[in-house]
Every structure is written in C-alpha cells, then in structure tokens.
Amino acid sequence: MKHSQSLSLPERQPLSLFQIVVATSAGNALEWFDIAIYGFFAVYIGKHFFPTANPSASLLLTFGTFGASYLVRPIGGIVLGAYADRRGRKAALMMSVGLMMLGTAIVALIPAYETIGLAAPLGVFAARLIQGFSAGGEFGASTAMLIEHAPHRRGFLASWQFATQGLSILMAAMFGFALARLLPHAALDAWGWRVPFFFGLLIGPLGLYLRRFLEDAPDFTEAARTETPVRDVFATQKRMVLAAAGALAISTSVNYLLQYVPTYAIRELHLPASTSFAATIVGGVILTCVTPLAGYLSDRIGRLIQMTTVAVLFVVTAYPAFSYTVDHLSKLTLFALVAWLALLKAIYFGALPALMSEMFPAATRSTGMSVAYNIGVTVFGGFTPAVVTWLISATANRSAPSFYVMVTAMISLAALASVSRVQRVKTDRPAVA
C-alpha cells in the first residue's frame, strides 16, 4: 500500500552575532576598500583618465570626481534608507552591495583616455556616482541591523561597522605597498593600479552570499512602522540629523585625510611610495584593532565623554603633529603622525555609530542615520583630499592639513554639546502619569 510522507526541510538556525557582524560588514568593507584604493592610486588614475599638462590640475580633477560622487550620497541615503525602514534592513543591504559591485567593475575595466577619449573620465564619473548612491544607504541599514540584534551591546556591535573601514584601508594599503615594491614604476603606472579594483570585485559576491542569510531583528520587525520615514525625519527630527552630521565631521575628515597620506607623502614630502603605503598600513592596523575596543569602552563609560575628550585632543595636537613631521621629516615621523591620527580616530568613531543610532527611533532609524551620515560625509569628507590639496597650494604650508582637522574637530565639539543638551532635556522631563 502506498502512503504519502510529508517531507520538511530542517529549520535554518538563526545566525550568531559573529555571523551577523561578518555578513553585515562585508558590503561596508567593499565600499571602503574601493574608496581607499581610489584615493591611494589617485596619482595614477589622474594620469590615465584626467590628463592635463599640469599635474596639480590633473590631481584636482581626480579628487574632484572623487568628491562629486558624494553629492549623490544623500540621495542614496534617502532612497535606500527609507526602503530599509519600510521593507527591511536586509532588502536594502542586498541592493546596496549589488550597486557597489557595478561601480567597482566600471573603474576596473574602463579603458584610459588615450584609448576612448572623453568617454573615459565620464565613465569613471558615472561609476563614482553609482557607488556614491549605493554607499549612501549602506551605513544606515547596516548599522541599524547590527544594533537591533544586540541592543544591550550597541557600542561594541556598531563599532564593527567602522572597524571594517580600518580593515579595508589596511588591505588597500597592503596592495599599494606590495605593488610599489614588486612592480617597476612603469608597470604600476600602466596597469598595476587596476589590480586592487579587480580584487574588490571578489568582495561583492561574498557580501551578497552572506547577506542572503540575514534576518531583520525583532527590535525592528515588532516595532511600529511608518510608510513615510523621510517625511517624518525632516518634519520632526531635523535637529538630530544636523547634530549627528556634525558629530561625524572630525571622524570623516580624518578618515579621508588618512587615505590622502600616500599622495601627500609622495607629492609634498617627497618620500618613496612604499614608505607612504607602509605608514598607511600602520594606520589601518590601528583602526581595525582599536575601534571595537573603543566601542566596548563606550558601552561602559558613555559615548559623549569619550568622543568629546578625543575631539579636544584633535584640536590641541593636530598642528604640532603635522609641523613636527614636516620639520623632522623621516619614515619614523610619518609613521608616528599616521599612528596618532588613526588612534584618536579609532577611539572617537568606535562610539559614533551607536550614538547616532540612539538619536532616532526604530521606525525612522535607517533613514535618519543615512541622511545624517551622508550629509556629514558629503560636506566634511568627500572633498577632503581636494580641500587639503588646495590649502597646501594656497598657503605654501605643508602643515596645512592640520587646519582642516582643527576646524572639523570644533564643529564636532559643538554637535556633541547639542546632543548632550537634548539628552539632559529628555532625562529631566517628568514622566506623564
């Protein structure tokens, strides 16, 4: 006698926190790896896609394209952030990593100006716009995913969002160091600079595969939803958006300054390319290792006191650190400068994503963080290499990058003071019976 037997697949076990961190951070790693290698190899990209008789003009065009991509990041933040708040963090994360892969592929494969003419710089510009749009929604959705899976460890879990930035910078710097040491200058200039972009393409499929297994956390799925997260953010949370963007100022400016170090060391300090990349490796190691510890510390001592202390140190030490490096130029002083900037940055931004997440309710968290993050990165980060290049040229002072660091640190101090006032008002407000 025949009988039917119902077959059922075993239930998939929920991911561990470690797996959630890896899956969520993979796309962020691709984003920052691509940003880092574009900055590190800007001299070579400028020659191939933005050739001019003036090397400084070529570099400014290269960094201008780099910065212009940040003009679309707020749009990406609004579109993908709202999508994450309405349809789920996972859906937005899958979309963002796919777009990032497309932009990376264009830069890796597009022929140079001498081959296809004006289509070459236009292609690079289009690739950067695609990547900017994608990156715009990545931070809000991925940070929300992390902190919602472990609300009691927000600082530590969210810090991995930025620790992967350090790891990406480290990998990019190692590529630069290895290529500068192993390839003749002519080979590095002709095709070697493309190798890291091809490697970046490998991270994307890994990110897509890992993110397939993610699930939105109960903190999000069980929370009240809104179908108008963008309107809600701009109608009732504008002050928090501005405060969060201001708090990001010093972190993002130093981040892009560290990516500018190879260009700065080669063009302004006249140090070998291998030395400049080796210094950036030191910075990448510090950012990768110290950031999670800083996130853990912020869960213990409080995020505001930790970040305020570091911002003050940036104001006080930036100019002396750059000035000493320029006046006592050596491999050791360059390493010390990068290490100091990276250490302060790691302690500051290890606490930052958790602080930003706590400013917004679950219903608008991804949108609010995405908008604030992309305003901050666009205004204070994306144009950092171009601003620093202009400052050095305008002042004829090789310590001029420190001026930008001090200004953005003071902006962040003002923003942190605003967050502190809001938190005190919430604490002092009497409960309604």
N, C-alpha and C positions, 0 to 999 in steps of 0.2 A: 504494500500500500504506500502510495506517495504521500508525503506530507511536506508542507512548506515550512521553512525555517526562516524567521526574520533575522537578517544579519545586520548588525550595527557596528559601526566603527567605534573604537575606543575614544573616549573624550580626550581632547587635547589638554594637556596640563597647562595651567597658567604660567606665563614666563616669570622667572625670578627677577628681582630688582637688577641684578647684574645684567641679565639678558635684555631687560628693558633699556638700561643705560646704553648698552652697545648698539642695540637696534635704533634707538632714537638718535644717538650721536653720530651714526655713520654718515647721514646726509650732511650734518653740520661739518663733519670732517672734510667731505668733498668740497663744500662751499669754501672753507677757509684754506684748504690746500691750493685751490685754484687762485684765490685772491693772493696768497703768498707768492706763488710762483710767477704770477703776472708782475707783482712788484719787484721780486728778486731779479727777474730777467728783463726788466723794463728797457735797459740799455740795448739789448739785442732785438727786442720787439720793435723799439723805435726805429732802428736801422732798417728793418725789413718792411714795416707797414706805414711808417710816418717819416720817410726820408726827407731831410732838408739839408741845406748847406751849413746850417748852424746846429751843432749837437745839442745845445741847450734848448733850442726851439723844438727839435725832434723829441727830446725827453718830456718837455712840457705838453706836447701833443699826445704823447703816450699816456702820461699821467692824467691829462685832461679827459681822455677817453675812459680811463680807469675811474675817474671821479664822476663822469657823466652818467655812468651806469647806476650810480646811487640816486640819481634823480627819479628813477622809476621804482626804487625800493619802497617808498611809502605807498605807491600804488599796489605793488605786490603785497605789502603788509596789510592793506585794507582788504584787498580781494581774497587772498588766501587766509588771512586772519579771521575774517567774517565767515569764510567757508568752514574753517575749523570749529568755530563756535556754533555754527548751525548744523553741520553734518558730521562733525567728529574730528579729533586730532589726527587719527590715522589716515583718513582720506586726504587731508591737506598735506601730510608728510609724504605720502606716496607721490602726489602731484609735484611737489617742490623738488624732490630728488630727480625725477624724470626731466624736468626743465633744466636743472643744473647740468645734467649729463649732455644735453643737446648743446648748450653754450660751450662747454669744455671741448666737445668734439669739433666744433667750428674753428676754435682757435688752434687746435692741434693739427687740423687738416688743411686749412685755407692756404693757398699759395701766396707768395710775397708780392709786394707792389710791383717789382720789376717784371713779374710774370703776368699779372692780371690787372695791373693799373689801379684805378680808383676803387675797384671792387674790393681790393684787399683791406684798406682801412675801414671801408663801410661794413665789410663782413665782420671784422673784429669789433667794431662799434655795435653791430646788431647782436653779436654773441654776448657782449658785456651787458646789453640791455636785457636779454633773456635771463642771464644769470642774476642780474640785479632784481628783476621781478621775482624770480624763484627764491632768492635769499631773503627777500622782503617778508615772506610768510613763514620761513623756516624757523626763526628764533621763537616767535610767539607760540606756534603749535608744539614745537619740540620741548620747550621749557614747561609749558602747561602740562604736557604728557608726563614729564618727569616728576614735577612737584605734586601732581594729583595722585600719583601712585604711592607716595610716601609723605603725607602732609606733615608728619612729625619730624622729618629729616630734610626739610626743604633746602636748607643751605647746602648740605652735603650733596644731595641728589642733583640739584640745579647747577651746582658748580661744575659738574662734568660737561655741561653744555659748553662752558668756556675752556675747560681743560682740554677738550678735543681741538680747540683752536690752537692751543700751545703745541699739541701733538702734530697738528697739520703744519704749523710753522717749522717744527723740528724736522719733519720729513722733507719739507721743501728745501730747508737749509742744507740738509744732508745731500739731497740731489745736487744742489748748487755746488757744494764743496767737492763732491765726488766728480762731477763733470768738469769743474775748473782744474782739478788735479790730474784727471785721466785723459782728457781730450786736449789736443792742440787748440790754441785760441781760434784758429780759422775754422776748425770743425765745430767748436762750441758756437761760434757766431753763425755758421751756415745752417746747421741742423740740430746741434746738441741741445739747444734751449727748448726744442719741441718735446724731448723725451719725457720730462715731468708731466706734461699735459696728457700724453698717452697713458702714463701711469695713473693719472687722476681719473681716466675713464674706467679703470678697473674698480675704483671705489664705488661708483654709481650702482652697477648691478648688484654688488654686495649689499649696499644700502636698501635697494628695492627688495631683495630677497629677505633680508632680516625684518624689514618693516611689514611684510605680509603677515607676520605672526603677532604683531602688536594688537592690543585691545584697549579701548578707551577705559579709563579708570572710573570706579563708582562715584568718585567725587565730582566727575563731570556728567556721567550718564544719569545720575539720580538728582542732579541739581536742576533748578528751574531754568528753562531755555528761553531765549528771545530770538525772534526772526529778524530783528533789526539791530544787531550788535553795533554796527557802525554808527547809526543814528544815536544809540544810547551812549556810546563813548563820547561823541562830540557834543551831545546835549548836556550830559551830567558829569563827565569825568575829564574835562579839558585840563583842569589844574593838575591832576595826577599824571596826565600824558606829558605835560610840559616839565613837571618835576622829574619824572622818570627819564625823559630825554636829556635833561640837564645833568642828572646823576651819571649818565652814560658818557658825558663829554670827555673826561680825562681818560677813562678806560679805552675808548675807541681811538682817541688821538694818539695815545702811546702805542696802541696795537699797530696802527698803520705806520707810525714812526719806526717801530722795530722792523717792519717789512721794508722800509726805505733804507735801512742801515747798509745793505750791500752797495746800493747806488751811492749813498753818502760817503762810505769809506773809499770807494774806488775813485769817484769824481772829485770829492772835496779834500779827502785826507791822503789820497794817492797811495793807498795800501793795496796789496795784491788781492785779487778776487777770492782766492782760497782763504785768506785771513778774514775777510769780511763775512764769508759764509760760515766759517768756523765760529765767529763771535755770535752769529745768529743761532747756531746750534745750541750754544750755551743758553741763550735766552729761551729757546724752545724747550729745553730740558727743565728749566726753572718753571716756566708757565705750566707745563704738563704735570709736574710733580707737586708744586706748591698750591696750585689752585684748589684741588679737592680738600687739602688740609685747611685752607682758608675758609672754604665753605663749611667744613665741620666746626671750625672755630667760631664762625658767625652764629651757628646754632647755640653756642654756649655763652658768648659774651654780648651778643647783639650786633646787628649788621651796621647800624648807624655809627656807633662809636668806632668800630673797626674801619669803616670806609672814610670817616671824617679824619681820623688820625693819618691815614695814608695820603689823602688829598693834601693835607697840610705839608707833609714831607715832600710831596712833589713840588709845591710852591717854593719851599725853602731850599731844596737841593738841586733843582734842575739846572740852573745856570752854573753853579760851581762845578757840577759833574761834567757838563759839556766843556766848560772853559778849561778845566784841568786836563781833559783828554786832548784838546787841541794844543795846549801849551806843552804837554809832555807826551807827545804822540808816540805810541808804541802798540804792539799787539796786546800787551797786558792791559794798558789803559783803555783800549777799545773794548776788550772783554769785560773789564770792570764796569764800564759805562752801561753796556748792554745788560749785564747781570743785575745791576742796581735798578734799572728801569723795569726789567722783567719781574724782579722780586716785588717791587711796590705794586706793579700792575696786577700780579697774581693775587696778592693779599686783598687788593681792592675789588677786583672783579670776581673773586671767588664768592663774595657775598652778594654781588649785584643782581644776578637773575632772580634769586629768592626774594630780595627786597622789591624788585619790580613786580613779581607775581603777586605779592601781598597787597599791592596797591589796588588791584582790580578783582571784582567778584568773578566766580566761575563762569557766569553767563557771558561775560564780555572779556574774559581774561586773555584769550589769544589775540583778539582784535586790539585791546588796549595795549598789551605788550608789543605787538607787532608795529602799531602806529608809533608808539613812543621810541622803540628801538630804531626804527628806520628813519625817523626824524633826527635822532641823535647821531646815527651813523652817517647819514647824508650830510648834515651840517658840519659835524666835527671830525668825521673820519675819512670819508671817501676822497676828499680833496686835500688831505694832509700832505701827501708827497708833493703835490703841486704848490701848496702854500709854503711848505718848507723850502722847496727849490727857489721860489720867488723871494722869500725872506733872506736867504743866503745871498742871492744876487743883489737885492736892493740894499742890504746893509753892509755887504762885503765882510760879514762876520760869520765865521764858521761855527760859532756857538749859537747862532740864531734859532735853531730848532727848539732850544730851551724856552724861548719866548712864547711859542705856541703851547708848550706843555704847561707853563705857568698860567696862561690865560684860561685854558680849558680846565685846569685844576680849580681855579677860583670860581668858575661857572658851576662846577660840580659841588663845591662847598655851599654855594647859595642854594642849589637844588636840594641838597641834603638837609639844610636848615629848614626849608619849606616842608619837606616830608616829616621832619621831626615835629613841626608845629601842628600839622594835620593829625599826627598820631597822638599828640597830647590832647588835642580837642576831642578826639574820639574816646580817649581814656577818661577824660574829665566829664564827659557828657553823662548826665544822670540817666539811669535806665527808666524806661516808661513802664509804669505798672500795668 
